[in-house]
């Protein structure tokens, strides 16, 4: 059993050596004995934090934390620059397990052009499985807030819904996957970032808001932005982009894909649907119109023609 901080050599080998500083904005980064990182940022500064508490493979945990935190920055029209990571490990794990998590975090951060500049690691019996929490810092030239929604705007979503939830729940389902489906699952797991969409769209006047689709799925995301802006929305079940693998996993576990965590999908509010579709399609990013902003009710039109009011509810993942 091990409690407390990593030793100096463990911290150096399994954390510090895995981090790389590439951003000009970073004046001081993660270092043993240093209490703070230092950044030189001008203009609008964005900050967002998220924990990852789901049970999953260690080599995916760090990367997911980086993606989720940076997605929040991207959804507000910003460019993630740096982030800190706090990692709490059960005493039954080892320093090399920390290294596995931090290696995946560092690789994802490098892929996104983000520096991990600090954080904290320790072993504690307060957790029964690894818990990682990140704080991302970014900058923006134009700030996109959810209050920008206007009646008549179209609601679009990128890629397929519930990709993150599908990857997490795939091992819990009894579905037997073909080799091609296993490849698709890997591709889904590598598509949980929305930085590309943000870079392409955040400067467009016709885009009034963006929101990364996380806990609560697409229905929760639509409800959140509408409540924030004090407007309504109508979205259509038959238009929702849910791929066949997700349908199989959700059917096996009796899960609603529209309320399943969906990192990698960006909800876009725009007055010019065609312009957004054209820009994203040129860059190979799938986008689907799922509905529009209205004055009052937030509702889903079901495939059978019925309707239901939408609210923010616990994610389907919590059933497990």
Buried (B, 14 or more C-beta within 10 A) or exposed (E): EBEEEBEEEBBBBBBBEBBEBEBEBBEEBBEEEEEEBEBEBEEBEBEBBBBBEBEBBBEBBBBBBBBBBBBBBBBBBBBBBBBBBBBBBBEEBBBEBBBBBBBBBBBBBBBBEBBBBBBEBBBEEEBEBBBBBBBBBBBBEBEBEBEBBEEEBBBBBBBBBBBBBBBBBBEBBEBEBEEEBEEBBEEBBBBBBBBBBBEBBBEBEBBBBBBBBBBBBBBBBBBBBBBBBEBBBBBBBEBBBBBEBBEBBBEBBEBBBBBBBBBBBBBBBBBBBEBBBEBBEEEEBEBBBBBBBBEEEBBBBEEEEEBEEBEBBEBBBEEE
